[in-house]
Amino acid sequence: MPELSKTDMQKAISYLDDAADLYDALPMQKMKCRAHMIRQLTAKLKSRLSSSTNTTNYHKL
């Protein structure tokens, strides 16, 4: 599995945040739930990113 750099993780988190905003703007409840799940994932990634100083641990998610 390839290693991910800190900037790669930040870019992925940014894309997921944008996706959550788009899903939140849609009127259906199913989309709001999807936005919530994406936000939970980004919170997990952000915590892993801030707690880890070794870039080789990112592929273990």
Predicted model as a PDB file, atoms N, CA, C, CB and O in Angstrom, pLDDT in the B-factor column:
MODEL        1                                                                  
ATOM      1  N   MET A   1       0.835  -1.172   0.000  1.00 63.00           N  
ATOM      2  CA  MET A   1       0.000   0.000   0.000  1.00 63.00           C  
ATOM      3  C   MET A   1       0.887   1.246   0.000  1.00 63.00           C  
ATOM      4  CB  MET A   1      -0.953  -0.008   1.212  1.00 63.00           C  
ATOM      5  O   MET A   1       1.854   1.307   0.759  1.00 63.00           O  
ATOM      6  N   PRO A   2       0.579   2.234  -0.831  1.00 75.00           N  
ATOM      7  CA  PRO A   2       1.428   3.424  -0.901  1.00 75.00           C  
ATOM      8  C   PRO A   2       1.286   4.295   0.345  1.00 75.00           C  
ATOM      9  CB  PRO A   2       1.088   4.240  -2.146  1.00 75.00           C  
ATOM     10  O   PRO A   2       0.240   4.315   0.995  1.00 75.00           O  
ATOM     11  N   GLU A   3       2.333   4.994   0.651  1.00 81.00           N  
ATOM     12  CA  GLU A   3       2.312   5.898   1.795  1.00 81.00           C  
ATOM     13  C   GLU A   3       1.632   7.207   1.396  1.00 81.00           C  
ATOM     14  CB  GLU A   3       3.751   6.162   2.318  1.00 81.00           C  
ATOM     15  O   GLU A   3       1.732   7.645   0.249  1.00 81.00           O  
ATOM     16  N   LEU A   4       0.952   7.817   2.339  1.00 80.00           N  
ATOM     17  CA  LEU A   4       0.284   9.086   2.102  1.00 80.00           C  
ATOM     18  C   LEU A   4       1.006  10.184   2.871  1.00 80.00           C  
ATOM     19  CB  LEU A   4      -1.205   9.015   2.513  1.00 80.00           C  
ATOM     20  O   LEU A   4       1.356  10.010   4.038  1.00 80.00           O  
ATOM     21  N   SER A   5       1.220  11.290   2.221  1.00 86.00           N  
ATOM     22  CA  SER A   5       1.870  12.407   2.890  1.00 86.00           C  
ATOM     23  C   SER A   5       0.835  13.241   3.644  1.00 86.00           C  
ATOM     24  CB  SER A   5       2.634  13.280   1.872  1.00 86.00           C  
ATOM     25  O   SER A   5      -0.372  13.060   3.485  1.00 86.00           O  
ATOM     26  N   LYS A   6       1.335  14.144   4.458  1.00 88.00           N  
ATOM     27  CA  LYS A   6       0.452  15.009   5.234  1.00 88.00           C  
ATOM     28  C   LYS A   6      -0.396  15.881   4.308  1.00 88.00           C  
ATOM     29  CB  LYS A   6       1.271  15.888   6.198  1.00 88.00           C  
ATOM     30  O   LYS A   6      -1.579  16.099   4.573  1.00 88.00           O  
ATOM     31  N   THR A   7       0.198  16.377   3.229  1.00 91.00           N  
ATOM     32  CA  THR A   7      -0.561  17.220   2.301  1.00 91.00           C  
ATOM     33  C   THR A   7      -1.622  16.412   1.558  1.00 91.00           C  
ATOM     34  CB  THR A   7       0.383  17.891   1.298  1.00 91.00           C  
ATOM     35  O   THR A   7      -2.693  16.938   1.254  1.00 91.00           O  
ATOM     36  N   ASP A   8      -1.343  15.150   1.262  1.00 92.00           N  
ATOM     37  CA  ASP A   8      -2.352  14.287   0.640  1.00 92.00           C  
ATOM     38  C   ASP A   8      -3.552  14.111   1.572  1.00 92.00           C  
ATOM     39  CB  ASP A   8      -1.744  12.909   0.284  1.00 92.00           C  
ATOM     40  O   ASP A   8      -4.701  14.173   1.136  1.00 92.00           O  
ATOM     41  N   MET A   9      -3.275  13.894   2.843  1.00 92.00           N  
ATOM     42  CA  MET A   9      -4.348  13.728   3.826  1.00 92.00           C  
ATOM     43  C   MET A   9      -5.155  15.019   3.963  1.00 92.00           C  
ATOM     44  CB  MET A   9      -3.770  13.313   5.195  1.00 92.00           C  
ATOM     45  O   MET A   9      -6.382  14.977   4.046  1.00 92.00           O  
ATOM     46  N   GLN A  10      -4.477  16.151   3.986  1.00 93.00           N  
ATOM     47  CA  GLN A  10      -5.182  17.425   4.098  1.00 93.00           C  
ATOM     48  C   GLN A  10      -6.068  17.674   2.882  1.00 93.00           C  
ATOM     49  CB  GLN A  10      -4.184  18.571   4.263  1.00 93.00           C  
ATOM     50  O   GLN A  10      -7.174  18.195   3.018  1.00 93.00           O  
ATOM     51  N   LYS A  11      -5.593  17.308   1.706  1.00 95.00           N  
ATOM     52  CA  LYS A  11      -6.380  17.476   0.475  1.00 95.00           C  
ATOM     53  C   LYS A  11      -7.605  16.559   0.505  1.00 95.00           C  
ATOM     54  CB  LYS A  11      -5.510  17.176  -0.780  1.00 95.00           C  
ATOM     55  O   LYS A  11      -8.697  16.982   0.124  1.00 95.00           O  
ATOM     56  N   ALA A  12      -7.441  15.325   0.947  1.00 95.00           N  
ATOM     57  CA  ALA A  12      -8.566  14.393   1.037  1.00 95.00           C  
ATOM     58  C   ALA A  12      -9.602  14.895   2.041  1.00 95.00           C  
ATOM     59  CB  ALA A  12      -8.074  12.988   1.436  1.00 95.00           C  
ATOM     60  O   ALA A  12     -10.804  14.809   1.790  1.00 95.00           O  
ATOM     61  N   ILE A  13      -9.144  15.413   3.164  1.00 96.00           N  
ATOM     62  CA  ILE A  13     -10.051  15.965   4.170  1.00 96.00           C  
ATOM     63  C   ILE A  13     -10.806  17.157   3.599  1.00 96.00           C  
ATOM     64  CB  ILE A  13      -9.275  16.379   5.436  1.00 96.00           C  
ATOM     65  O   ILE A  13     -12.001  17.312   3.849  1.00 96.00           O  
ATOM     66  N   SER A  14     -10.132  17.985   2.847  1.00 96.00           N  
ATOM     67  CA  SER A  14     -10.771  19.138   2.220  1.00 96.00           C  
ATOM     68  C   SER A  14     -11.861  18.705   1.244  1.00 96.00           C  
ATOM     69  CB  SER A  14      -9.730  19.991   1.498  1.00 96.00           C  
ATOM     70  O   SER A  14     -12.952  19.274   1.238  1.00 96.00           O  
ATOM     71  N   TYR A  15     -11.568  17.705   0.425  1.00 97.00           N  
ATOM     72  CA  TYR A  15     -12.565  17.185  -0.516  1.00 97.00           C  
ATOM     73  C   TYR A  15     -13.765  16.594   0.215  1.00 97.00           C  
ATOM     74  CB  TYR A  15     -11.937  16.127  -1.425  1.00 97.00           C  
ATOM     75  O   TYR A  15     -14.905  16.797  -0.201  1.00 97.00           O  
ATOM     76  N   LEU A  16     -13.518  15.871   1.289  1.00 97.00           N  
ATOM     77  CA  LEU A  16     -14.614  15.276   2.048  1.00 97.00           C  
ATOM     78  C   LEU A  16     -15.470  16.354   2.726  1.00 97.00           C  
ATOM     79  CB  LEU A  16     -14.063  14.302   3.099  1.00 97.00           C  
ATOM     80  O   LEU A  16     -16.692  16.224   2.790  1.00 97.00           O  
ATOM     81  N   ASP A  17     -14.834  17.412   3.228  1.00 97.00           N  
ATOM     82  CA  ASP A  17     -15.588  18.517   3.819  1.00 97.00           C  
ATOM     83  C   ASP A  17     -16.493  19.178   2.781  1.00 97.00           C  
ATOM     84  CB  ASP A  17     -14.630  19.555   4.424  1.00 97.00           C  
ATOM     85  O   ASP A  17     -17.643  19.507   3.070  1.00 97.00           O  
ATOM     86  N   ASP A  18     -15.970  19.368   1.579  1.00 97.00           N  
ATOM     87  CA  ASP A  18     -16.772  19.954   0.502  1.00 97.00           C  
ATOM     88  C   ASP A  18     -17.943  19.041   0.133  1.00 97.00           C  
ATOM     89  CB  ASP A  18     -15.895  20.217  -0.736  1.00 97.00           C  
ATOM     90  O   ASP A  18     -19.052  19.514  -0.113  1.00 97.00           O  
ATOM     91  N   ALA A  19     -17.690  17.741   0.096  1.00 96.00           N  
ATOM     92  CA  ALA A  19     -18.752  16.786  -0.221  1.00 96.00           C  
ATOM     93  C   ALA A  19     -19.841  16.818   0.853  1.00 96.00           C  
ATOM     94  CB  ALA A  19     -18.175  15.361  -0.355  1.00 96.00           C  
ATOM     95  O   ALA A  19     -21.028  16.752   0.532  1.00 96.00           O  
ATOM     96  N   ALA A  20     -19.452  16.916   2.105  1.00 96.00           N  
ATOM     97  CA  ALA A  20     -20.429  16.979   3.194  1.00 96.00           C  
ATOM     98  C   ALA A  20     -21.280  18.239   3.072  1.00 96.00           C  
ATOM     99  CB  ALA A  20     -19.720  16.944   4.566  1.00 96.00           C  
ATOM    100  O   ALA A  20     -22.485  18.196   3.317  1.00 96.00           O  
ATOM    101  N   ASP A  21     -20.672  19.351   2.700  1.00 95.00           N  
ATOM    102  CA  ASP A  21     -21.437  20.585   2.509  1.00 95.00           C  
ATOM    103  C   ASP A  21     -22.446  20.438   1.374  1.00 95.00           C  
ATOM    104  CB  ASP A  21     -20.492  21.760   2.223  1.00 95.00           C  
ATOM    105  O   ASP A  21     -23.581  20.905   1.479  1.00 95.00           O  
ATOM    106  N   LEU A  22     -22.029  19.790   0.293  1.00 96.00           N  
ATOM    107  CA  LEU A  22     -22.945  19.581  -0.831  1.00 96.00           C  
ATOM    108  C   LEU A  22     -24.114  18.681  -0.437  1.00 96.00           C  
ATOM    109  CB  LEU A  22     -22.196  18.974  -2.020  1.00 96.00           C  
ATOM    110  O   LEU A  22     -25.263  18.972  -0.769  1.00 96.00           O  
ATOM    111  N   TYR A  23     -23.824  17.599   0.262  1.00 95.00           N  
ATOM    112  CA  TYR A  23     -24.893  16.698   0.694  1.00 95.00           C  
ATOM    113  C   TYR A  23     -25.832  17.379   1.683  1.00 95.00           C  
ATOM    114  CB  TYR A  23     -24.302  15.438   1.323  1.00 95.00           C  
ATOM    115  O   TYR A  23     -27.037  17.123   1.679  1.00 95.00           O  
ATOM    116  N   ASP A  24     -25.283  18.241   2.525  1.00 93.00           N  
ATOM    117  CA  ASP A  24     -26.105  18.951   3.500  1.00 93.00           C  
ATOM    118  C   ASP A  24     -27.076  19.914   2.823  1.00 93.00           C  
ATOM    119  CB  ASP A  24     -25.220  19.708   4.479  1.00 93.00           C  
ATOM    120  O   ASP A  24     -28.157  20.177   3.351  1.00 93.00           O  
ATOM    121  N   ALA A  25     -26.707  20.434   1.680  1.00 94.00           N  
ATOM    122  CA  ALA A  25     -27.558  21.390   0.969  1.00 94.00           C  
ATOM    123  C   ALA A  25     -28.748  20.721   0.280  1.00 94.00           C  
ATOM    124  CB  ALA A  25     -26.738  22.144  -0.056  1.00 94.00           C  
ATOM    125  O   ALA A  25     -29.694  21.407  -0.107  1.00 94.00           O  
ATOM    126  N   LEU A  26     -28.718  19.425   0.121  1.00 93.00           N  
ATOM    127  CA  LEU A  26     -29.807  18.712  -0.535  1.00 93.00           C  
ATOM    128  C   LEU A  26     -30.957  18.495   0.448  1.00 93.00           C  
ATOM    129  CB  LEU A  26     -29.313  17.360  -1.099  1.00 93.00           C  
ATOM    130  O   LEU A  26     -30.726  18.353   1.649  1.00 93.00           O  
ATOM    131  N   PRO A  27     -32.195  18.469  -0.055  1.00 91.00           N  
ATOM    132  CA  PRO A  27     -33.357  18.447   0.844  1.00 91.00           C  
ATOM    133  C   PRO A  27     -33.674  17.089   1.482  1.00 91.00           C  
ATOM    134  CB  PRO A  27     -34.548  18.902   0.094  1.00 91.00           C  
ATOM    135  O   PRO A  27     -34.390  17.047   2.482  1.00 91.00           O  
ATOM    136  N   MET A  28     -33.173  16.000   0.945  1.00 92.00           N  
ATOM    137  CA  MET A  28     -33.572  14.683   1.447  1.00 92.00           C  
ATOM    138  C   MET A  28     -32.838  14.316   2.744  1.00 92.00           C  
ATOM    139  CB  MET A  28     -33.306  13.617   0.383  1.00 92.00           C  
ATOM    140  O   MET A  28     -31.661  14.634   2.913  1.00 92.00           O  
ATOM    141  N   GLN A  29     -33.546  13.648   3.651  1.00 92.00           N  
ATOM    142  CA  GLN A  29     -32.965  13.234   4.928  1.00 92.00           C  
ATOM    143  C   GLN A  29     -31.809  12.260   4.723  1.00 92.00           C  
ATOM    144  CB  GLN A  29     -34.034  12.596   5.814  1.00 92.00           C  
ATOM    145  O   GLN A  29     -30.838  12.279   5.479  1.00 92.00           O  
ATOM    146  N   LYS A  30     -31.909  11.419   3.714  1.00 92.00           N  
ATOM    147  CA  LYS A  30     -30.848  10.456   3.421  1.00 92.00           C  
ATOM    148  C   LYS A  30     -29.522  11.166   3.155  1.00 92.00           C  
ATOM    149  CB  LYS A  30     -31.233   9.586   2.216  1.00 92.00           C  
ATOM    150  O   LYS A  30     -28.463  10.676   3.548  1.00 92.00           O  
ATOM    151  N   MET A  31     -29.578  12.308   2.494  1.00 92.00           N  
ATOM    152  CA  MET A  31     -28.373  13.062   2.182  1.00 92.00           C  
ATOM    153  C   MET A  31     -27.796  13.737   3.426  1.00 92.00           C  
ATOM    154  CB  MET A  31     -28.669  14.104   1.113  1.00 92.00           C  
ATOM    155  O   MET A  31     -26.580  13.885   3.550  1.00 92.00           O  
ATOM    156  N   LYS A  32     -28.665  14.142   4.335  1.00 93.00           N  
ATOM    157  CA  LYS A  32     -28.206  14.749   5.584  1.00 93.00           C  
ATOM    158  C   LYS A  32     -27.459  13.702   6.429  1.00 93.00           C  
ATOM    159  CB  LYS A  32     -29.410  15.343   6.380  1.00 93.00           C  
ATOM    160  O   LYS A  32     -26.455  14.011   7.071  1.00 93.00           O  
ATOM    161  N   CYS A  33     -27.961  12.476   6.418  1.00 95.00           N  
ATOM    162  CA  CYS A  33     -27.288  11.390   7.129  1.00 95.00           C  
ATOM    163  C   CYS A  33     -25.928  11.094   6.508  1.00 95.00           C  
ATOM    164  CB  CYS A  33     -28.156  10.126   7.123  1.00 95.00           C  
ATOM    165  O   CYS A  33     -24.952  10.835   7.213  1.00 95.00           O  
ATOM    166  N   ARG A  34     -25.879  11.135   5.191  1.00 95.00           N  
ATOM    167  CA  ARG A  34     -24.619  10.908   4.490  1.00 95.00           C  
ATOM    168  C   ARG A  34     -23.609  12.003   4.836  1.00 95.00           C  
ATOM    169  CB  ARG A  34     -24.851  10.854   2.967  1.00 95.00           C  
ATOM    170  O   ARG A  34     -22.428  11.718   5.037  1.00 95.00           O  
ATOM    171  N   ALA A  35     -24.068  13.244   4.904  1.00 96.00           N  
ATOM    172  CA  ALA A  35     -23.198  14.365   5.271  1.00 96.00           C  
ATOM    173  C   ALA A  35     -22.657  14.173   6.686  1.00 96.00           C  
ATOM    174  CB  ALA A  35     -23.960  15.706   5.165  1.00 96.00           C  
ATOM    175  O   ALA A  35     -21.489  14.452   6.958  1.00 96.00           O  
ATOM    176  N   HIS A  36     -23.522  13.694   7.582  1.00 96.00           N  
ATOM    177  CA  HIS A  36     -23.087  13.443   8.961  1.00 96.00           C  
ATOM    178  C   HIS A  36     -22.008  12.367   9.020  1.00 96.00           C  
ATOM    179  CB  HIS A  36     -24.280  13.031   9.826  1.00 96.00           C  
ATOM    180  O   HIS A  36     -21.026  12.507   9.750  1.00 96.00           O  
ATOM    181  N   MET A  37     -22.187  11.306   8.261  1.00 97.00           N  
ATOM    182  CA  MET A  37     -21.198  10.222   8.249  1.00 97.00           C  
ATOM    183  C   MET A  37     -19.864  10.706   7.666  1.00 97.00           C  
ATOM    184  CB  MET A  37     -21.729   9.019   7.435  1.00 97.00           C  
ATOM    185  O   MET A  37     -18.799  10.327   8.154  1.00 97.00           O  
ATOM    186  N   ILE A  38     -19.921  11.528   6.643  1.00 97.00           N  
ATOM    187  CA  ILE A  38     -18.687  12.073   6.060  1.00 97.00           C  
ATOM    188  C   ILE A  38     -17.985  12.960   7.078  1.00 97.00           C  
ATOM    189  CB  ILE A  38     -18.990  12.874   4.764  1.00 97.00           C  
ATOM    190  O   ILE A  38     -16.759  12.929   7.187  1.00 97.00           O  
ATOM    191  N   ARG A  39     -18.752  13.749   7.823  1.00 97.00           N  
ATOM    192  CA  ARG A  39     -18.135  14.616   8.843  1.00 97.00           C  
ATOM    193  C   ARG A  39     -17.482  13.786   9.951  1.00 97.00           C  
ATOM    194  CB  ARG A  39     -19.191  15.567   9.451  1.00 97.00           C  
ATOM    195  O   ARG A  39     -16.430  14.162  10.469  1.00 97.00           O  
ATOM    196  N   GLN A  40     -18.096  12.670  10.313  1.00 97.00           N  
ATOM    197  CA  GLN A  40     -17.481  11.793  11.308  1.00 97.00           C  
ATOM    198  C   GLN A  40     -16.161  11.231  10.783  1.00 97.00           C  
ATOM    199  CB  GLN A  40     -18.439  10.645  11.683  1.00 97.00           C  
ATOM    200  O   GLN A  40     -15.183  11.134  11.524  1.00 97.00           O  
ATOM    201  N   LEU A  41     -16.140  10.865   9.517  1.00 96.00           N  
ATOM    202  CA  LEU A  41     -14.919  10.357   8.906  1.00 96.00           C  
ATOM    203  C   LEU A  41     -13.832  11.430   8.880  1.00 96.00           C  
ATOM    204  CB  LEU A  41     -15.202   9.858   7.488  1.00 96.00           C  
ATOM    205  O   LEU A  41     -12.674  11.147   9.190  1.00 96.00           O  
ATOM    206  N   THR A  42     -14.195  12.651   8.515  1.00 97.00           N  
ATOM    207  CA  THR A  42     -13.186  13.717   8.471  1.00 97.00           C  
ATOM    208  C   THR A  42     -12.668  14.043   9.872  1.00 97.00           C  
ATOM    209  CB  THR A  42     -13.773  14.983   7.819  1.00 97.00           C  
ATOM    210  O   THR A  42     -11.493  14.368  10.036  1.00 97.00           O  
ATOM    211  N   ALA A  43     -13.526  13.959  10.867  1.00 96.00           N  
ATOM    212  CA  ALA A  43     -13.077  14.190  12.245  1.00 96.00           C  
ATOM    213  C   ALA A  43     -12.058  13.128  12.649  1.00 96.00           C  
ATOM    214  CB  ALA A  43     -14.281  14.184  13.225  1.00 96.00           C  
ATOM    215  O   ALA A  43     -11.059  13.438  13.298  1.00 96.00           O  
ATOM    216  N   LYS A  44     -12.308  11.886  12.270  1.00 94.00           N  
ATOM    217  CA  LYS A  44     -11.371  10.803  12.575  1.00 94.00           C  
ATOM    218  C   LYS A  44     -10.044  11.018  11.855  1.00 94.00           C  
ATOM    219  CB  LYS A  44     -11.973   9.444  12.182  1.00 94.00           C  
ATOM    220  O   LYS A  44      -8.976  10.832  12.439  1.00 94.00           O  
ATOM    221  N   LEU A  45     -10.116  11.410  10.585  1.00 93.00           N  
ATOM    222  CA  LEU A  45      -8.885  11.651   9.824  1.00 93.00           C  
ATOM    223  C   LEU A  45      -8.105  12.829  10.387  1.00 93.00           C  
ATOM    224  CB  LEU A  45      -9.209  11.902   8.352  1.00 93.00           C  
ATOM    225  O   LEU A  45      -6.878  12.784  10.466  1.00 93.00           O  
ATOM    226  N   LYS A  46      -8.812  13.882  10.778  1.00 93.00           N  
ATOM    227  CA  LYS A  46      -8.140  15.054  11.357  1.00 93.00           C  
ATOM    228  C   LYS A  46      -7.449  14.699  12.665  1.00 93.00           C  
ATOM    229  CB  LYS A  46      -9.145  16.192  11.589  1.00 93.00           C  
ATOM    230  O   LYS A  46      -6.336  15.155  12.924  1.00 93.00           O  
ATOM    231  N   SER A  47      -8.100  13.889  13.487  1.00 92.00           N  
ATOM    232  CA  SER A  47      -7.480  13.507  14.757  1.00 92.00           C  
ATOM    233  C   SER A  47      -6.255  12.628  14.529  1.00 92.00           C  
ATOM    234  CB  SER A  47      -8.492  12.775  15.647  1.00 92.00           C  
ATOM    235  O   SER A  47      -5.249  12.759  15.226  1.00 92.00           O  
ATOM    236  N   ARG A  48      -6.345  11.737  13.555  1.00 89.00           N  
ATOM    237  CA  ARG A  48      -5.189  10.893  13.229  1.00 89.00           C  
ATOM    238  C   ARG A  48      -4.048  11.728  12.655  1.00 89.00           C  
ATOM    239  CB  ARG A  48      -5.590   9.790  12.231  1.00 89.00           C  
ATOM    240  O   ARG A  48      -2.876  11.472  12.931  1.00 89.00           O  
ATOM    241  N   LEU A  49      -4.403  12.720  11.861  1.00 88.00           N  
ATOM    242  CA  LEU A  49      -3.408  13.576  11.239  1.00 88.00           C  
ATOM    243  C   LEU A  49      -2.687  14.409  12.288  1.00 88.00           C  
ATOM    244  CB  LEU A  49      -4.057  14.482  10.195  1.00 88.00           C  
ATOM    245  O   LEU A  49      -1.469  14.578  12.221  1.00 88.00           O  
ATOM    246  N   SER A  50      -3.429  14.926  13.249  1.00 88.00           N  
ATOM    247  CA  SER A  50      -2.809  15.774  14.264  1.00 88.00           C  
ATOM    248  C   SER A  50      -2.026  14.964  15.298  1.00 88.00           C  
ATOM    249  CB  SER A  50      -3.871  16.602  14.961  1.00 88.00           C  
ATOM    250  O   SER A  50      -1.047  15.460  15.857  1.00 88.00           O  
ATOM    251  N   SER A  51      -2.443  13.731  15.555  1.00 85.00           N  
ATOM    252  CA  SER A  51      -1.764  12.935  16.577  1.00 85.00           C  
ATOM    253  C   SER A  51      -0.564  12.161  16.036  1.00 85.00           C  
ATOM    254  CB  SER A  51      -2.739  11.972  17.200  1.00 85.00           C  
ATOM    255  O   SER A  51       0.294  11.718  16.799  1.00 85.00           O  
ATOM    256  N   SER A  52      -0.511  12.004  14.722  1.00 73.00           N  
ATOM    257  CA  SER A  52       0.557  11.208  14.144  1.00 73.00           C  
ATOM    258  C   SER A  52       1.626  12.098  13.528  1.00 73.00           C  
ATOM    259  CB  SER A  52       0.001  10.251  13.099  1.00 73.00           C  
ATOM    260  O   SER A  52       1.323  13.037  12.793  1.00 73.00           O  
ATOM    261  N   THR A  53       2.857  11.794  13.833  1.00 54.00           N  
ATOM    262  CA  THR A  53       3.959  12.533  13.223  1.00 54.00           C  
ATOM    263  C   THR A  53       4.658  11.685  12.172  1.00 54.00           C  
ATOM    264  CB  THR A  53       4.961  12.986  14.290  1.00 54.00           C  
ATOM    265  O   THR A  53       5.492  12.182  11.416  1.00 54.00           O  
ATOM    266  N   ASN A  54       4.315  10.409  12.128  1.00 54.00           N  
ATOM    267  CA  ASN A  54       4.913   9.492  11.170  1.00 54.00           C  
ATOM    268  C   ASN A  54       3.962   9.285  10.004  1.00 54.00           C  
ATOM    269  CB  ASN A  54       5.260   8.145  11.836  1.00 54.00           C  
ATOM    270  O   ASN A  54       2.842   8.817  10.207  1.00 54.00           O  
ATOM    271  N   THR A  55       4.379   9.623   8.781  1.00 52.00           N  
ATOM    272  CA  THR A  55       3.493   9.547   7.619  1.00 52.00           C  
ATOM    273  C   THR A  55       3.224   8.126   7.179  1.00 52.00           C  
ATOM    274  CB  THR A  55       4.079  10.317   6.475  1.00 52.00           C  
ATOM    275  O   THR A  55       2.343   7.911   6.347  1.00 52.00           O  
ATOM    276  N   THR A  56       3.938   7.151   7.694  1.00 53.00           N  
ATOM    277  CA  THR A  56       3.704   5.772   7.268  1.00 53.00           C  
ATOM    278  C   THR A  56       2.488   5.154   7.941  1.00 53.00           C  
ATOM    279  CB  THR A  56       4.924   4.928   7.557  1.00 53.00           C  
ATOM    280  O   THR A  56       2.043   4.086   7.520  1.00 53.00           O  
ATOM    281  N   ASN A  57       1.932   5.788   8.974  1.00 54.00           N  
ATOM    282  CA  ASN A  57       0.786   5.228   9.669  1.00 54.00           C  
ATOM    283  C   ASN A  57      -0.543   5.511   8.971  1.00 54.00           C  
ATOM    284  CB  ASN A  57       0.742   5.761  11.062  1.00 54.00           C  
ATOM    285  O   ASN A  57      -1.548   4.901   9.335  1.00 54.00           O  
ATOM    286  N   TYR A  58      -0.591   6.396   7.998  1.00 54.00           N  
ATOM    287  CA  TYR A  58      -1.854   6.773   7.379  1.00 54.00           C  
ATOM    288  C   TYR A  58      -2.480   5.632   6.602  1.00 54.00           C  
ATOM    289  CB  TYR A  58      -1.649   7.950   6.469  1.00 54.00           C  
ATOM    290  O   TYR A  58      -3.706   5.563   6.515  1.00 54.00           O  
ATOM    291  N   HIS A  59      -1.700   4.747   6.043  1.00 57.00           N  
ATOM    292  CA  HIS A  59      -2.287   3.668   5.253  1.00 57.00           C  
ATOM    293  C   HIS A  59      -2.940   2.604   6.120  1.00 57.00           C  
ATOM    294  CB  HIS A  59      -1.233   3.034   4.381  1.00 57.00           C  
ATOM    295  O   HIS A  59      -3.534   1.671   5.580  1.00 57.00           O  
ATOM    296  N   LYS A  60      -2.854   2.703   7.440  1.00 57.00           N  
ATOM    297  CA  LYS A  60      -3.443   1.717   8.326  1.00 57.00           C  
ATOM    298  C   LYS A  60      -4.869   2.073   8.720  1.00 57.00           C  
ATOM    299  CB  LYS A  60      -2.596   1.564   9.558  1.00 57.00           C  
ATOM    300  O   LYS A  60      -5.439   1.405   9.582  1.00 57.00           O  
ATOM    301  N   LEU A  61      -5.466   3.101   8.120  1.00 55.00           N  
ATOM    302  CA  LEU A  61      -6.831   3.483   8.447  1.00 55.00           C  
ATOM    303  C   LEU A  61      -7.751   2.396   7.981  1.00 55.00           C  
ATOM    304  CB  LEU A  61      -7.211   4.832   7.815  1.00 55.00           C  
ATOM    305  O   LEU A  61      -8.966   2.500   8.152  1.00 55.00           O  
TER     306      LEU A  61                                                      
ENDMDL                                                                          
END                                                                             
